[in-house]
Amino acid sequence: MEYTKLGKTDIEVSKVCVGCMSFGKAGTMHDWTLDETATEKVVKHALDLGINFFDTANGYSVGTSEEYLGRALKKNVSRDKVVIASKVYFNPGRLSREAIHREIDGTLKRLGTDYLDLYIIHRFDYETPIEETMSTLNDLGKAGKVRALGASAMYGYQFYNMQLCARDNGFARFEAMENHYNLLYREDERELIPICKQMGVSLMPYSPLAAGHLTRPTWNTDTLRSKTDRVDMGKYDRTEEQDMQIVTRVAELAEKYGVKMQEIALSWHWAKGVASPIVGATKAQYLDDAAAALNVTLTDEDIACLEKPYLPHRIVGAIDRNPPQGVMLLDEKK
């Protein structure tokens, strides 16, 4: 396994991050999530591969993702050997002072730890003043509950304004950005990613394999997730025709190098300057594939070939307003 530093901190993370939305009580958020026994099996395999970075959220499967992850880690590794990230936003009060203080305590209790390595705001809050959010997050660092801060899926100007607020007030800044980014969705290359690179903020994108579309030569498959995950359908199905051109090129390049498609798709991320793509794993094999991808090096010609068919997409990830209270799943196919 290879490692990198998170933003401008001394926190060392593996260049593969385990996405823990795959963990939790089935039916509370998705039908395809892993139970506690299966979660521990995947977590232990990740640790055996040298992966030390795990990303969850307070709202994943009504908190059971955090619970399963916390117990699995406690059984298999010492706390100081792993980097745990969780998130706040899809909760009552969003990113208000009261909500953040309440939610961090709930997250720490469910994870069974007294601190988080990385605390991420899950979306931009249109109702809470930026200074209130940033000062509260800063207080968590002072209290020793959080080592570093991150943000997820927002417009470039919003992220920039939050970073300016931190700078101008002497607050802790964001060190990581968890945005929607893959070969089939590159809209953040226009503004958000250049801002992150300018500020030395690490990229840790979600959906690096486009919900599996970059792992097989056909659009659909026969898995439970493929059949039931209406969020992923909402993200990708409307551009299937144009995006299949890219999928085909990934398949052709994988055949050329004698590797799996997911190895090509993940290698592209590191070539683009990504620190640690978040790989959701319902099977240990998926983590083996992600680790193997570190051995693949794409040429400039390879990258140009993969990127050439891309056409602009509608925005998926950043939101224009706060969703109704209680809504966790965005972009669902109706």
N, C-alpha and C positions, 0 to 999 in steps of 0.2 A: 504494500500500500504506500501511496505517496501522500504527503501532507503539505499544508500551506497555512499561513497566518490569516486570521480573520480581520479584515480591515487594517487598521493601524494598531491593533492590540497585540498582545503576546500569546493569544489563544490559538493553539495549533489544532487544526481540524483536518481530518482525512479528506481527500479530494473526491470522495463519494459520501453523500449524506443519506441516511436512511429516512425515508418519508413514512411517518407513523400514522397517517390517515388510514393506512391499511389495517391498523390494529384497533380493536374495540368490539363492543357487543353488537353483533349483526342485527340489522333492523332499526337501530337507533339513529343511523345516518345513512349508511349504505347496507345492502344485503350481503355484500361479499367480503366484509372485514373478518379478520382472524380472531379466534377466541384466545384466551389467555395462554393456554398450552402451546398453540401454534405460534403465538407472538413470541414467546420465550425461545422457541426453536430458531426463529428467524433472527432474533436479537443475538443469540449466542453465536450463530453462524457469522453474523456481521462482525462481532468482536474477534472471532477466530481469523477473519480476513484482515484484521487490522483497522477496520472501520471504527471510528470513535465518535462520530457526529450523528445525532438523532434529532429529528424535527417533528414536534407534535403541536397541539393547540388545545386551548381550554374547551373548545366546542366540538372537537372530534369525538363522535359517538358519545355525546353527553358526558364527557370527562373520562370515559373508560379507556380511551387511548392512552391518556396520561397515566392512569392507574396500572394498566397492563405493562406499559413501558417501564415505569418506575420499579415495579416488583421484579421484572425480568432483569433489569440492570443490577438491582441490589443483590440478586442471587448469583450473578456471574462476573461482576467486576467491581473494583473499588471506585468510589465516586470521582476521585480526582483524575481518573484515567479516561473519562468520557466527557463529551461536550453536549449538553442538553439544551435544545431550543424549544420554546413554546410561545404561544401567541395570545393576544387579547384584542377584542373588538366586537365579535359576534356574541355580545352579552348585554344585559340591561345596563344602560348608562354609557355604552361604547367606550370612549377613551377619556371620560371625565375623571377627575381626581378620585372621587369616591369609588368609581367602578374599577379603576386600575388597582387601587389598594386592596379592594375586595377580591379581585380576580387573581392577583399574584399570590395571595395567601392560599386561595383554593387550589391553584396550580401546584404550588410547593407541597401542599398536603397530599394531593393525589399522586404526585411523583415520589413522595417520601424523601424529599431533600430539603435543605434549608437555604439553597440558592440555585439560581438558574445561570447558566453560562451566557445565554443569549435570549433576550426578551424582545419579541417582534410584534409591532402593531400590524394587525391582519389586513386592515384597509385604512384609508383616510377617513377621518370623522368630520362630517360637514356641520356638525352641531356644537362640538366642543372647541373653544379657542385653542389655537396651536400652542400658545405659551402655557396654558394649563396642562396640556398633555405632556409637553417636553419637560416642564418643571417637575411634574409628578414622576415621570420616568427617571429623571435625574435623582430624585429623592430615593428611589429604589436602589440605585447604585450606592448612594451614600450609606444606606442602611445595610448594605452587604447582601441584599436579596438578589441582585442582578449584576453580572460582570460586564456585560456589553448589551447594546441595543441594536435592533434591526427594524426594517420596515418591509412591507409587502404590497405588491400590486397597486400602484397609484400613478397618477400623472407626474411627469417630470417636474412641472412647476410646483406641485404640492410638496414633493420630496425636497426640492431646492429650498422652498420657504421654511420647511421644518428644520433643515440643516442650518439655515441662516439664523433662525430663532435660537437654536442651540449655541451657535457661535457668538451671537450678540449678547447672550445672557450668561455665558459661561457654563452652560449645561452640557451634559454628555451628548455626543452626537451619534448618529446611526453609523454602524460599522459594517452592516450587511444589508443587502437587498434581495428579497425573495420574490422574484417577479415571474410572470408567465413567459417562457422563452424556449423555443425549440426550432428545428428546421421548418416547421409548418406555421410558426407564429413568431415573427421577428419585428413586430411594430415598435417595441421598446428601443430598437437600434436608432430610432430617430432622435429621441431626447433623453429618456431615463437612463439608458446604459451609458451614453457619453458623460452625463452628469456624475454617475457613480464612479466611472473611471477617473474623471477629473478630481474627484474628492477622495480617491483611494478607498472606496467602499467595495467590499467583496460581493460578487454575484453568486447567489445560491438559488438558481431558478427551480421552480416547480414545473411539473409536466415536461421534463426534458425529452421524454420519448413520445410526447403527444398522445398520452393515454394508450400506448401500445401500437399506435398506427405506424411508428417508425421501427417496429420490431418484426414486421411480417410483410410479405409482398402483396397481400390482399387487405382491403379496408376493414372488413369485419371478421370476427372469429366466433367460436362457439362457446366462449367462457361465460360464466355467470355475470362477471363484470361487464363484458361487452354487450350482453343482452339487457342489463338492468340499469347501468350507470347513465342516467339521463343528463347529468351534468356534462360528462364527456361528450355525449351526443350533441348537446347544445353548443359546446365549444368548437367541435370540428366537422360535424356532418354536413353543414351547409356549404363547405368549400371542398368537399370530397373530390370532385372532378378535377379541379386545378391542383390540389395537393397530391393527388396520386402520381403526378409527374415527378414530384420530389421523392415520394416513397419508392418509385421505380428506380430512381438514380441511386438511392441508398442501397437497394437490393443489388444493383449491378456492381457497385463499389465493394460491397461485402463479398460478393462472389469473386471479384478480382483479387482481393486480399486474403481470401480464405477465412473470413471471420463472420460473426453474426451481425445482422443489421444493427442491433442495439449498440454494438461496439463502435460502428461507424458513427451513429447518431450521437453517442456520448463523447467520442473523440473530437467531434466538431465543436462541442461546448468548450473543451479545454483549449482548443485552437483559437477560440474566440475570446479567451481571457476569463472564462468562468472559473471560480474558485472550487465550488463543490456543488454539482447538480444533485437535486433531491430525487432519489430513486425509490419509488414506492414498491415494496416487495411483499407479495403474498406467498412467494416460494423462495427458498434459499438460493436456488439456481439463478434467480434474477440478480442477486448480489455477486455471484461468481462472474456472471457476464459483465457486470459493471466494473468489477476489479480488472477483468481481462482487457477491458477497453483502454486502460491506461498504457497498454503495450502497443496500441495502434497510433501511428503518426500520419496524419493526412498532409498531403502536399498542398501548395497554393492552388494548383490546378484542380485537385480533388474538391477543395472548398468552393472554388468558383463553379464547378460543375454542379455541386449540390444546391448552391444558392440561386443559380440562374433562373429556374422556372418560377421563383417566388413572385407572387402578386400581393398588393396590399390587402389586408384583412380588416374587418370591423374590430373594434377594441374589445378584448376579452380579458378580464382581470381587473383593471381599474374600473371604478364605478363613478357615475355622475351624481349620485345622491345616496344617502344611507338607505338600505333596504328596510322593509317593515320589521319591527321588533320580532325576534323569534325565527327569522329567515336565516338559514345557514348556507344552504345550497344555492349558489348563484349560477346563472347561465343555463338553467335546466331546459331541456328540449320539451316543449309542451305537447 
